[in-house]
Amino acid sequence: MAKSMLGHIFPGLGFFLIGLWHLFNHIKLHLQNPKSFTIHPWFPTKKVRYLELFLIIIGSCRYTYTEIFRHHHLDPDGTIPTPYLISIEHTSITIFYIVYAGFAIVLDFVGARAKYSLTELLGAVALGQQLIMFRLHSTDHSGLEGQYHLFLQILTIIALSSTLMAIGFRKSFILGFCQSLSLLFVGVWMIAIGVMLGTPGFLPKGCFLISGKGHQEVNCLDEESLHRAKALINIEFSWYVIGIMMFSMSFYLFLAKVYREKVKVKYLPLEKNEKNGEKNHDYDDKEDDLGL
């Protein structure tokens, strides 16, 4: 399996699992007590409180080691070889996730009053750095790969925006739902990039893999093949959006059934009170709780 393929799949799997874990817990908290719901930057487990954060640190350290120390070496004069700058850029992202998880543990351990807001801020900065690295990549992500990374940047912007908004609107269930789902979608799309661009059989007609220095690239025979390939990626992303939304709604309904959420919608007719001639407005007091 190509290294570039694994470089997308493993981080993508991490984002997917964290996004799914957050989505599950945010829905669960809201179903159990909508009035006291708050957005959490991370969720503890019963046996190991910081398990989520430990896994982020372990996964990021493993990725950093693989990218820098295992596969690449410095030039004789001590400088970074140009083809391997992309690896340094990727590890810069993972190093900040180590910083994020480490300080999240410390802030919670010491019981800092602003621990949730500061942890959300650290997460937003990590996503912001990731967005900058994707946008200003040393590797020219043009053509087919560039189209995939364009959608990845859009998803990262959504995750970044929702994380920043969570600092000021911690009571919004929809915001927590969107934040979790965007992290999950980032993971799914990263896995899709690794699989679709790293498997010759999945490449669009007229496109092929070539091995460059330090990574693989996808080229197309002509402009017509490239245009067709980009159109297919647009359709693919659209189908992923449909699939992700179908999954998220089904997941919510499934959890609502599991935790026995009782939602009763009553349609009360407008009737005049026989005694005083006033209309019955009891239905005005029955408002749906959207968690906003």
C-alpha positions in Angstrom: 0.0 0.0 0.0 1.4 3.4 -1.0 2.7 5.7 1.7 0.7 8.6 0.4 -2.4 6.4 0.6 -1.7 5.5 4.3 -0.9 9.2 5.0 -4.6 10.0 4.3 -6.3 6.9 5.6 -4.8 6.7 9.1 -5.4 10.4 10.0 -8.8 10.2 8.4 -9.7 7.2 10.5 -8.7 9.2 13.6 -11.0 12.2 12.6 -13.8 9.8 11.8 -13.6 8.0 15.2 -13.4 11.3 17.2 -16.2 12.8 15.2 -18.4 9.7 15.7 -17.6 9.6 19.4 -18.5 13.3 19.8 -21.6 13.0 17.8 -22.8 10.0 19.9 -22.1 11.9 23.2 -23.6 15.2 22.1 -26.8 13.4 21.0 -26.9 11.3 24.2 -26.5 14.4 26.4 -29.2 16.3 24.6 -31.6 13.4 24.7 -31.1 12.8 28.4 -31.4 16.4 29.5 -32.0 19.1 26.8 -32.1 22.0 29.2 -28.7 21.4 30.8 -27.0 20.5 27.5 -23.5 22.0 26.8 -21.0 21.4 24.1 -17.9 19.5 25.2 -14.5 19.7 23.4 -13.7 16.2 24.5 -15.5 13.4 26.4 -14.1 11.3 29.3 -14.7 7.6 29.7 -15.5 5.8 32.9 -12.4 3.7 33.3 -9.8 6.1 31.7 -10.9 9.7 31.9 -8.5 11.0 29.3 -8.7 8.0 26.9 -9.7 10.2 24.0 -6.9 12.7 24.5 -4.4 9.9 25.1 -5.3 8.3 21.8 -4.9 11.6 20.0 -1.4 12.0 21.5 -0.4 8.4 20.7 -1.7 8.5 17.2 -0.1 11.9 16.5 3.3 10.8 17.9 3.1 7.6 15.8 2.4 9.6 12.7 5.2 12.1 13.5 7.7 9.4 14.0 6.8 7.6 10.8 6.9 10.8 8.7 10.1 12.3 10.1 12.4 9.7 11.7 11.6 6.5 9.9 11.3 7.3 6.2 13.3 10.5 5.8 16.8 11.8 6.4 18.4 15.2 6.2 20.8 16.1 3.5 24.6 15.9 4.3 24.6 19.7 5.1 21.8 19.2 7.6 19.0 20.8 5.6 15.6 19.3 4.8 15.4 17.7 1.3 12.9 19.6 -0.9 10.8 16.5 -1.7 10.3 15.9 2.0 9.0 19.3 2.9 5.5 17.9 2.6 6.2 15.5 5.4 7.4 18.3 7.7 4.2 20.2 6.9 2.1 17.2 7.8 3.9 16.6 11.1 3.5 20.3 12.0 -0.2 19.6 12.0 0.1 16.5 14.2 2.5 18.1 16.6 -0.1 20.8 17.3 -2.7 18.1 18.0 -0.3 16.7 20.6 -0.1 20.2 22.1 -3.9 20.4 22.0 -4.5 17.1 23.8 -1.7 17.7 26.3 -3.0 21.1 27.4 -6.6 19.8 27.5 -5.4 17.2 30.0 -3.6 19.8 32.1 -6.5 22.3 32.0 -8.9 19.7 33.2 -6.5 18.2 35.8 -5.9 21.6 37.5 -9.6 22.5 37.3 -9.1 25.7 35.4 -12.3 27.8 35.3 -11.9 28.5 31.5 -10.9 25.0 30.7 -13.7 24.3 28.2 -13.3 27.6 26.3 -9.5 27.4 26.2 -9.6 23.8 25.0 -12.1 24.8 22.2 -9.7 27.6 21.3 -6.8 25.2 21.1 -8.9 22.9 18.9 -9.8 25.9 16.6 -6.2 26.9 16.3 -5.2 23.3 15.4 -7.9 23.2 12.7 -6.8 26.7 11.5 -3.2 25.6 11.2 -4.4 22.5 9.3 -6.4 24.6 6.9 -3.4 26.9 6.3 -1.1 23.9 5.6 -3.7 22.4 3.2 -4.1 25.8 1.4 -0.4 26.8 1.2 1.1 23.3 0.5 4.6 23.0 -0.8 3.2 20.4 -3.2 1.2 21.9 -5.9 -2.2 20.2 -5.4 -3.4 20.8 -8.9 -5.6 18.7 -11.1 -7.4 15.7 -9.6 -5.7 15.9 -6.2 -6.4 19.6 -6.0 -10.1 19.0 -6.5 -10.2 16.6 -3.6 -8.2 18.9 -1.4 -10.5 21.8 -2.2 -13.5 20.0 -0.7 -11.3 19.0 2.2 -10.5 22.6 2.9 -14.3 23.5 2.8 -15.0 20.8 5.4 -12.1 22.0 7.6 -13.5 25.6 7.4 -16.9 24.3 8.6 -15.2 22.4 11.5 -13.1 25.5 12.4 -16.1 27.8 12.3 -18.3 25.6 14.4 -15.5 25.1 17.0 -15.0 28.9 17.3 -18.7 29.4 17.7 -18.9 26.8 20.4 -16.9 29.0 22.6 -19.7 31.6 22.8 -22.7 29.3 22.2 -22.0 26.2 24.4 -25.8 25.6 24.9 -26.5 25.1 21.2 -27.2 21.4 20.4 -27.4 22.1 16.7 -23.9 23.7 16.8 -22.5 20.7 18.7 -24.1 18.4 16.3 -22.6 20.3 13.3 -19.2 20.4 14.9 -19.1 16.7 15.5 -20.5 15.9 12.1 -18.0 18.1 10.4 -15.1 16.3 12.1 -16.6 13.0 11.1 -16.9 14.2 7.5 -13.3 15.4 7.4 -12.3 11.9 8.4 -14.5 10.2 5.8 -13.3 12.5 3.0 -9.6 12.0 3.9 -10.1 8.3 3.8 -11.8 8.7 0.4 -8.8 10.7 -0.9 -6.4 8.0 0.2 -8.4 5.2 -1.3 -9.5 6.9 -4.6 -6.1 8.5 -5.4 -4.0 5.6 -4.1 -5.8 2.8 -6.0 -5.2 2.6 -9.7 -8.4 0.8 -10.3 -10.4 3.7 -8.8 -8.9 6.4 -10.9 -11.1 8.0 -13.6 -10.7 7.1 -17.2 -7.7 8.8 -18.7 -5.9 9.3 -15.4 -2.9 7.4 -14.0 -0.5 7.2 -11.0 3.1 8.3 -11.3 5.8 8.0 -8.7 7.5 11.3 -7.7 10.2 12.0 -5.2 8.7 11.3 -1.8 5.1 10.8 -2.9 2.8 9.7 -5.7 0.9 12.0 -8.0 -2.1 11.5 -10.4 -1.9 12.9 -13.9 -4.5 12.9 -16.7 -3.8 12.4 -20.4 -5.5 15.6 -21.6 -7.7 18.5 -20.5 -10.8 16.6 -21.4 -9.9 13.7 -19.2 -9.0 16.1 -16.3 -12.3 18.0 -16.8 -14.3 14.7 -16.7 -12.4 13.6 -13.6 -13.1 16.8 -11.7 -16.8 16.5 -12.6 -16.8 13.0 -11.2 -15.2 14.3 -7.9 -17.9 16.9 -7.6 -20.6 14.3 -8.0 -18.8 12.0 -5.6 -18.7 14.8 -2.9 -22.4 15.5 -3.5 -23.2 11.8 -2.9 -21.0 11.8 0.2 -23.0 14.8 1.6 -26.2 12.9 1.0 -24.9 9.8 2.6 -23.5 11.7 5.6 -26.7 13.5 6.3 -28.8 10.3 5.9 -26.4 8.6 8.4 -26.5 11.5 10.9 -30.3 11.7 10.9 -30.7 7.9 11.2 -28.1 7.9 14.0 -30.0 10.5 15.9 -33.3 8.6 15.5 -31.7 5.4 16.5 -30.2 6.9 19.7 -33.6 8.7 20.4 -35.2 5.2 20.3 -32.5 3.7 22.5 -32.8 6.4 25.2 -36.5 6.4 24.8 -37.0 10.1 24.0 -40.7 10.9 24.2 -41.6 13.6 21.8 -45.3 14.3 21.6 -46.7 16.8 19.1 -50.2 17.9 19.9 -52.4 19.8 17.5 -55.0 21.6 19.6 -57.9 23.2 17.7 -58.8 26.8 18.3 -61.9 26.6 20.5 -63.7 29.2 22.3 -64.2 28.9 25.9 -67.9 28.5 26.5 -67.8 30.6 29.7 -65.7 33.6 28.8 -65.6 33.4 25.0 -61.7 33.3 24.9 -59.7 31.1 22.5 -57.7 28.2 23.8 -54.0 29.1 23.3 -52.5 26.1 25.3 -50.6 25.1 22.1 -48.5 28.2 22.3 -46.8 26.9 25.4 -45.8 23.6 23.7 -42.7 24.5 21.8 -40.2 22.1 20.4 -36.8 22.1 22.1 -34.2 22.6 19.4 -31.3 22.9 21.9 -30.5 26.4 20.6 
